[in-house]
Amino acid sequence: MRLAQARLLSLGERRSGARGLPFVASAHLLGALGALLATGNARAVDLPEDRADVMLHSFNGGGVDAWGPALLVRKSLYDKFSLFGTYYADIVSNASIDVVTTASPYRETRNEVGGGLSYAVRDSLITLAGSYSSEPDYTATAFNIDIATDAFGGMSTVGLGYTYGSDDVGRRDEGFFDYAKHWRYRLSLNQILTPRWMATANFEVVSDDGYLGNPYRVALVFGAAVPERVPRTRTSRAALLRVVGEVLPETSVRADYRYFWDTWEIKSHTFELGATRRFGERWLADAFTRFYSQDPALFYSNNAMSETQYVSRNRQLSQFSSWSVGTKVTYALHAVPGSYEMRLTGAIEYWKTNYDDFTDVRNGELYSYGSVVSQVFLTVVF
């Protein structure tokens, strides 16, 4: 469900970027996938559990209100395959600072559908998936391949993945006029350290090419509004380290650190601490806090004092920091052993974002805002 939060928090902020890695990189990735499969033994890997999730999510903050439903259904076949389908919707009322200072508030709906197939072979799980999303001025299509392989008697799990995405970019008054393409390469390692502790390391490279800005956004040059100009290529890298352990009976803690850097000279740090505890047979509670800090893009300026090839006043490319606190509570509604289990989950998170070099042009003060993300979802495992 963290993906849903990420989508909500990035509403109105198009993420695009740089040129894809060369073909040889894709060939090397496929070769590595083959090598992982070849090292498998006869032990069968477990398929994901059969389940259905129905969620209602909402976001409120910074002048943006968004809500909508989400659905996930997964079913296994012949103990070898697992089919899944997803649906996600954002119903958005946008009056963010970018909108109210350069355009009129608007309402729109974004719909996304997806599906895929997981295949268990020996000690590996291969997943093929695709998705399509549409809104009045933007469409996006993506295809994924992921493989996870157990090694050393299940003490380690190695994962490799690749995603290709293709977007059409437009304006309401102009129609579709450009494109953006995205390539994602990822590597992960989950390692059991002791009977009570586990560590995870993830590394991802994202390359983007095409129109990577926002056709509605303007920049300021000598105080005058001009259309923003950003590079048509971007390559970013991110590394994540996580440690999870049981410190008391029915109680676990976790710590995350993520470092991000890209060719636009953005660098960011994310720290997260969390704890999970079970209360009796029916209750599971989780609480966490997160801190994020970011350096600005090379061409970002709140009000540029010289003409340059690229210029942007996108606040998401500026220097800023944010912190958040959140909690999630799950209650087991009903269970029939060997048949099905039903769970109800509620989650809420509060974000506070402070910009160091982005002012509200209406009053000249540094901009900041708070936001609330909430979710309620029902899960049936069968």
C-alpha positions in Angstrom: 0.0 0.0 0.0 3.0 2.3 0.2 2.8 2.7 -3.6 -0.6 4.2 -3.2 0.8 6.8 -0.8 3.6 7.6 -3.2 1.2 8.2 -6.0 -1.0 10.5 -3.9 1.9 12.5 -2.6 3.2 13.1 -6.1 0.0 14.4 -7.6 0.6 17.2 -10.1 4.4 16.6 -10.0 5.3 14.7 -13.2 8.3 12.5 -12.7 10.3 12.1 -16.0 13.9 11.9 -16.9 16.8 10.5 -18.9 18.1 8.3 -21.7 17.8 4.5 -21.3 20.8 2.3 -20.6 22.3 0.8 -23.8 21.1 -2.5 -25.2 24.1 -4.3 -23.8 22.9 -3.5 -20.2 19.6 -5.3 -21.0 21.4 -8.3 -22.4 23.6 -8.4 -19.2 20.4 -8.3 -17.1 18.8 -11.1 -19.0 22.0 -13.1 -18.7 22.0 -12.6 -14.9 18.4 -13.8 -14.8 19.4 -16.9 -16.6 22.3 -17.5 -14.3 20.0 -17.2 -11.2 17.6 -19.8 -12.7 20.4 -22.2 -13.5 21.6 -22.2 -9.8 18.2 -23.3 -8.5 17.6 -26.6 -6.9 14.6 -28.9 -6.9 13.0 -27.2 -3.9 9.8 -25.4 -4.9 9.3 -21.7 -4.0 6.0 -20.6 -2.5 3.6 -18.6 -4.6 2.0 -15.4 -3.2 -1.1 -16.1 -1.2 -4.5 -15.9 -2.9 -6.2 -12.7 -1.8 -8.5 -9.9 -2.6 -8.0 -6.3 -1.3 -10.4 -3.4 -1.6 -9.1 0.0 -0.5 -10.4 3.6 -0.2 -7.6 6.2 -0.1 -7.5 9.9 0.4 -5.0 12.7 0.4 -5.5 16.3 1.6 -2.7 18.9 1.6 -1.1 21.8 -0.2 -4.4 22.7 -1.9 -4.8 19.2 -3.4 -7.7 16.9 -2.5 -7.6 13.4 -3.9 -9.5 10.2 -3.1 -10.5 7.0 -4.8 -10.8 3.3 -4.7 -8.2 0.6 -5.4 -8.6 -3.1 -6.0 -6.2 -6.1 -6.0 -7.2 -9.7 -6.8 -4.7 -12.6 -6.9 -5.4 -16.3 -7.6 -3.0 -19.2 -8.0 -3.4 -22.0 -10.6 -2.0 -25.5 -10.6 0.5 -24.7 -7.8 2.8 -23.1 -10.4 1.1 -19.9 -11.6 -0.5 -16.9 -9.8 -2.6 -14.4 -11.7 -3.4 -10.9 -10.5 -5.2 -7.8 -11.5 -5.3 -4.3 -10.1 -7.4 -1.1 -10.4 -6.5 2.3 -9.0 -8.3 5.6 -9.3 -7.5 9.2 -8.2 -10.3 11.7 -8.2 -8.4 15.0 -7.9 -9.4 18.6 -7.0 -6.3 20.6 -7.6 -5.7 24.1 -6.2 -2.1 23.7 -5.3 0.3 26.7 -5.2 1.5 26.0 -8.7 -2.1 26.0 -10.0 -3.5 29.0 -8.1 -0.5 31.2 -9.0 -0.4 30.4 -12.8 -3.7 28.8 -13.7 -7.2 28.0 -12.5 -8.1 25.2 -10.1 -9.3 22.0 -11.8 -10.9 18.6 -11.3 -9.9 15.4 -13.1 -9.8 11.6 -12.7 -6.9 9.3 -13.2 -7.6 5.6 -13.8 -5.0 2.8 -13.8 -5.5 -0.9 -14.6 -2.9 -3.6 -14.4 -2.3 -7.3 -14.3 0.3 -10.0 -14.5 1.4 -13.5 -13.9 3.8 -15.0 -11.4 5.4 -18.4 -12.2 7.2 -20.6 -9.7 10.1 -22.7 -11.1 12.4 -24.5 -8.7 13.4 -22.0 -6.1 12.7 -18.9 -8.3 9.6 -16.8 -8.7 9.3 -15.0 -12.1 6.7 -12.2 -12.4 5.5 -10.5 -15.7 3.2 -7.5 -15.3 1.8 -4.5 -17.1 -0.2 -1.4 -16.4 -2.0 1.4 -18.2 -3.1 4.7 -16.7 -4.9 7.6 -18.3 -6.0 11.1 -17.4 -7.1 14.0 -19.7 -3.6 15.1 -20.6 -1.4 12.2 -19.7 -1.3 8.4 -20.5 1.3 5.9 -19.2 2.0 2.3 -20.1 4.5 0.1 -18.3 5.8 -3.5 -18.6 7.7 -5.3 -15.8 9.8 -8.4 -15.4 11.0 -9.5 -11.9 12.7 -12.6 -10.6 13.4 -13.5 -7.0 15.6 -16.6 -6.2 16.2 -18.2 -2.9 19.8 -19.3 -2.1 21.7 -20.9 0.7 18.8 -23.0 1.9 16.4 -20.0 1.9 18.7 -17.8 4.0 19.1 -15.3 1.1 16.8 -14.1 -1.6 18.2 -12.3 -4.6 15.9 -10.2 -6.8 16.4 -8.6 -10.2 13.9 -6.5 -12.1 13.4 -4.4 -15.2 10.6 -2.0 -16.2 9.9 -0.2 -19.4 7.5 2.7 -19.5 6.1 4.8 -22.3 4.0 8.0 -21.7 2.1 10.4 -23.9 2.2 14.0 -22.7 -0.3 16.7 -23.5 -2.2 19.8 -22.5 -6.0 20.2 -22.2 -6.0 23.1 -24.7 -3.4 21.5 -27.1 -3.9 17.7 -27.1 -1.0 15.3 -26.9 2.2 16.8 -28.2 5.2 14.8 -26.8 6.4 11.6 -25.2 8.4 10.3 -22.2 10.1 6.9 -21.9 11.5 5.3 -18.8 13.8 2.4 -18.1 14.2 0.9 -14.6 16.8 -1.6 -13.5 16.7 -2.9 -9.9 18.7 -5.4 -7.8 17.8 -6.5 -4.2 19.1 -8.9 -1.6 17.3 -10.1 1.5 19.5 -11.8 4.1 18.5 -13.6 7.3 21.2 -12.6 9.8 19.9 -14.5 12.9 16.6 -16.2 13.8 15.4 -12.7 14.9 17.1 -10.3 12.5 16.9 -9.7 8.7 18.6 -7.2 6.5 17.6 -5.9 3.0 19.6 -4.0 0.4 18.1 -2.5 -2.8 19.7 -0.7 -5.7 17.8 0.9 -8.6 18.8 2.8 -11.7 16.2 4.9 -13.6 16.8 6.4 -17.0 14.3 8.7 -18.7 14.1 10.3 -22.1 11.6 12.8 -23.6 9.4 15.6 -22.2 10.3 15.7 -18.5 8.7 18.9 -17.5 5.1 20.2 -16.9 3.5 22.1 -19.8 1.5 24.2 -17.3 4.3 25.3 -15.1 6.2 28.6 -15.4 9.6 29.8 -14.1 10.6 33.3 -13.0 13.5 35.0 -14.8 14.1 38.6 -13.6 10.6 38.4 -12.0 8.9 37.6 -15.4 7.0 34.4 -16.0 8.5 32.1 -18.7 7.7 28.5 -19.6 10.0 26.2 -17.6 12.8 24.5 -19.6 14.2 21.2 -18.3 16.6 18.7 -19.9 15.1 15.9 -22.0 17.3 13.2 -20.3 17.7 12.2 -16.7 19.4 9.2 -15.0 18.9 8.6 -11.3 20.2 6.0 -8.8 18.9 5.0 -5.4 20.3 2.7 -2.7 18.2 1.5 0.3 19.4 -0.4 3.4 16.9 -1.8 5.9 17.2 -3.8 9.1 14.3 -5.6 10.8 14.4 -7.5 14.0 12.3 -8.9 16.9 13.3 -7.2 20.1 10.5 -8.5 22.4 7.9 -11.3 21.9 5.4 -10.1 19.4 7.3 -6.8 18.9 9.6 -5.9 16.0 11.5 -2.8 15.0 13.0 -1.6 11.7 15.3 1.1 10.5 15.7 2.3 6.9 18.1 4.6 5.1 17.8 5.6 1.4 20.2 7.7 -0.6 19.2 9.1 -4.0 21.3 11.0 -6.6 20.8 11.9 -10.3 22.3 13.7 -13.3 20.3 16.9 -12.4 22.5 17.1 -9.3 19.7 16.3 -6.9 20.7 14.4 -3.9 18.4 13.3 -1.1 18.5 11.3 2.2 15.5 9.4 3.7 15.5 8.0 7.2 12.7 5.9 8.7 12.2 4.2 12.0 9.2 2.0 12.8 7.9 -0.6 15.2 5.2 -3.3 14.9 3.5 -5.1 17.7 0.8 -7.8 17.9 -1.9 -7.5 20.6 -3.6 -10.8 21.2 -4.8 -12.9 18.3 -6.7 -10.2 16.4 -4.8 -6.9 16.6 -1.6 -5.8 14.8 -0.4 -2.2 15.1 2.4 -0.4 13.3 3.9 3.1 13.9 6.7 4.9 12.1 8.4 8.3 11.6 10.2 9.4 8.5 12.6 12.3 7.7 13.5 13.5 4.2 16.0 16.1 2.9 16.9 17.1 -0.6 19.4 19.3 -2.4 18.2 21.4 -5.4 18.5 20.6 -9.1 21.3 22.4 -11.0 18.9 24.5 -13.0 16.3 25.3 -10.2 15.8 28.9 -9.3 13.1 30.6 -7.3 13.8 33.7 -9.4 16.6 33.4 -11.9 18.9 36.5 -12.3 20.3 35.3 -15.7 19.1 33.6 -18.8 20.2 29.9 -19.0 19.4 27.0 -21.3 17.3 25.3 -18.6 15.3 26.9 -15.8 12.6 25.6 -13.5 10.6 26.8 -10.5 9.2 23.3 -9.8 9.3 23.2 -6.0 9.9 19.4 -6.1 13.3 20.2 -7.6 14.2 22.8 -5.0 15.9 22.4 -1.6 13.5 21.2 1.0 12.9 18.9 3.9 9.9 17.0 5.2 9.0 14.8 8.1 6.1 12.5 8.8 4.5 10.3 11.4 2.0 7.5 10.8 0.3 4.5 12.1 -1.5 1.5 10.7 -3.8 -0.9 12.6 -5.1 -4.2 11.4 -7.9 -6.2 13.0 -8.7 -9.8 12.1 -12.4 -9.9 11.5 -13.0 -13.6 10.9 -11.1 -16.7 10.0 -11.9 -20.2 9.0 -8.8 -22.4 9.3 -7.9 -23.8 5.9 -10.5 -21.8 4.1 -10.2 -18.0 4.4 -9.2 -15.1 6.6 -10.7 -11.6 6.6 -8.8 -8.5 7.9 -9.7 -4.8 8.2 -6.9 -2.2 8.1 -6.8 1.5 8.7 -3.8 3.8 8.1 -3.1 7.5 8.5 0.0 9.5 8.0 0.7 13.2 8.5 3.4 15.0 6.4 5.0 18.4 7.0 7.1 19.9 4.2 9.2 23.0 4.4 10.9 24.7 1.4 14.2 26.5 1.8 14.2 28.3 -1.5 10.6 28.4 -2.8 8.4 31.4 -2.0 4.7 32.0 -2.4 4.6 34.8 -5.0 1.4 36.0 -3.4 3.1 37.1 -0.1 6.9 36.5 -0.7 7.2 34.1 2.2 8.9 30.7 2.1 6.3 28.1 1.4 5.3 25.1 3.6 2.3 22.9 4.0 1.0 19.9 5.9 -0.9 17.0 4.4 -2.8 13.9 5.6 -2.8 10.5 3.8 -5.4 8.0 5.0 -6.4 4.5 3.8 -9.0 2.0 4.8 -8.9 -1.5 3.2 -10.4 -4.9 3.5 -8.3 -8.0 2.8 -9.6 -11.5 2.3 -7.1 -14.3 2.1 -8.4 -17.5 0.7 
